[in-house]
């Protein structure tokens, strides 16, 4: 009888784990934003995001900041949203 209970508990746990794994992988439309160089950005801009993260169409154009300034939005990985966003140096 102990073996049957142990088998039942093991199968129940395995089933729960598998259902959670399927839940985690069911949303396949979200992907990392696609980054590319964009020389058309304004002088003080270093990154501009468009498209939606939720449907996988997010594109982020980036350019190097002048005078050793930093583009904080890229460091913070702040582009995983659906709204358009521009970061300045």
GUFI-757317 format. One line per 4 residues: number of its first residue (from 1); for each residue x, y, z of C-alpha. Coordinates in steps of 0.02 Angstrom, whole numbers. Example, Ala and Ser with C-alpha at 12.3 -4.5 7.8 and 13.67 -1.06 7.14 Angstrom:
BEGIN
1	615,-225,390; 684,-53,357
***
This chain:
BEGIN
1	0,0,0; 145,119,39; 214,91,-136; 49,138,-216
5	40,298,-113; 220,339,-156; 187,310,-342; 30,418,-334
9	125,561,-249; 268,548,-374; 150,553,-523; 54,699,-449
13	213,798,-423; 276,758,-598; 109,811,-671; 114,976,-576
17	293,1012,-632; 252,974,-815; 98,1084,-814; 200,1228,-744
21	334,1204,-876; 203,1207,-1013; 129,1365,-937; 298,1450,-936
25	333,1410,-1118; 159,1440,-1187; 190,1626,-1218; 310,1611,-1364
29	270,1779,-1445; 380,1878,-1325; 558,1888,-1387; 707,1996,-1349
33	703,2166,-1433; 804,2175,-1593; 944,2303,-1581; 1027,2390,-1728
37	1136,2542,-1762; 1034,2699,-1802; 1133,2850,-1863; 969,2943,-1891
41	940,2978,-1706; 945,3157,-1643; 1112,3223,-1576; 1070,3195,-1392
45	978,3030,-1419; 1065,2864,-1397; 920,2741,-1414; 744,2739,-1483
49	623,2594,-1462; 470,2559,-1568; 355,2412,-1594; 284,2303,-1457
53	379,2188,-1341; 221,2086,-1309; 202,2031,-1490; 387,2016,-1535
57	398,2169,-1650; 507,2275,-1533; 653,2360,-1623; 780,2471,-1535
61	893,2585,-1637; 1052,2634,-1545; 1200,2750,-1571; 1358,2786,-1471
65	1349,2936,-1354; 1478,3072,-1384; 1604,3130,-1253; 1606,2965,-1156
69	1426,2989,-1098; 1319,2836,-1059; 1152,2778,-1127; 1066,2730,-964
73	913,2649,-1046; 1018,2515,-1127; 1110,2480,-964; 945,2463,-870
77	868,2357,-1009; 715,2469,-1003; 651,2424,-1176; 544,2273,-1131
81	382,2372,-1145; 254,2409,-1279; 265,2600,-1276; 382,2697,-1389
85	530,2761,-1292; 682,2870,-1322; 837,2877,-1214; 958,3023,-1208
89	1144,3021,-1173
***
